[in-house]
Amino acid sequence: MKVNFGIIGFGFMGHIHEKTLASLDGANIVAVCDIDEVKMNDAITENVIKTTSFDELLKIDDINTVIISVSNHIHKEVVIKAAKAGKNIICEKPAAMNVKEYDEMIAVVKDAGVLFTVHQQRRYDVDFRTAKEVYDQETLGNVYTIQSKLYGINGNMHDWHVFKKYGGGMLYDWGVHLIDQMLYMVDSKIKTIYADLRNVINEEVDDYFKILLKFENGVTGEIELGTYFLADKPKWFERHWFIGGDKGTMYSDGFDPEGKIARTTRLLKNVPGKTTMTASGPTRSFGPPQEGVLLTEDLPKVNVAHIMFFENYLKALEGKEELIIKIPEVRRVLAVMEAVRESAASKKSVDFE
């Protein structure tokens, strides 16, 4: 089955989508669209139709699926028009600015009977799938904390992402992915959400957040992102995971994760009576481990790549698989984001599910 795609919004992500689809069997790019004609000059697809009007692109009968990669504030408008035109839809994240917008979009999508999903492709990140594999294996025992962190040094964002009216800011950008990963990993209701959301160096939009998710199953999920964390440590400006359980811990650094799983050969019911002298003074609980107590093992290997998102989409069109990114899951992420903003504004914990 050959699927004919149209790409609406041919900026950074539009170019990424074109390159990805060009390498995918079963995908054919018919047209690209952007209000800036210059952005379409370097399209790599031979004989691709170029237009500055997404209404014109939606009139092309050959197009089976549209990829919507415009700025966040017009996702709703374009999704609704695409659904009414009978096109299947892959929308960039966040699908909408809020839950209300999303519900209005989905009502039209369902009425039109078209396939709809959201490009939350970071479910296929190697670092995330490695952490999820450790969690799913239950080899750490009863997990009590999962920490997901992303730090950067550049501080500012790019293009329209620095403007509030366009749906800019890091919660709408990376926040969607980090929240989605945590919810996809931990299969449990969320009891409460507490969040800190800040504009550290950006005038209009958030560039730092910390989110604490208290799950019903006893796990506390901690998500932290900062775009202006200055340090000269290797791997500092990348991804970090830490999972703590009563039978071991796991840590990893980097998108291509480097880390270990650590366990003890025996569980100490009490610390030794002998103290250890450290730079901060004498200690027992936080001294170095006795020789032979700590054992480490390598992280599991996972085989994932972002192109699997599109492979899943093509199979879903043929009815061979379910979409990995489902409509209710996208809505739940948006609901968490709203609770994050509410908590940050009130400086109080918010009851969730």
Buried (B, 14 or more C-beta within 10 A) or exposed (E): EEBBBBBBBBBEBBBBBBEBBEEBEBBBBBBBBBEEEEBBEEBEBEEBBBBEEBEEBBEBEEBBBBBBBBBBBBBBBBBBBBBBBEBBBBBBBBBBBBBEBBEBBBEBBEEBEBBBBBBBBBBBBBBBBBBBBBBEEEBBEEBEBBBBBBBBEEBEBEEBBBBBEBBBBBBBBBBBBBBBBBBBBBEBEBBBBBBBBBBEEBEEBBBBBBBBBBBEEEBBBBBBBBBBBEEEEEBBBBBBBBBBBEEBBBBBBBBEBEBBBBBBEEEEEEEEEEEBEEEEEEEEEEBEEEEEEEEEEEBBEBEBEBBBBBBBBBBBBEEEEEBBBEBEBBBBBBBBBBBBBEBBEEEEBBEBB
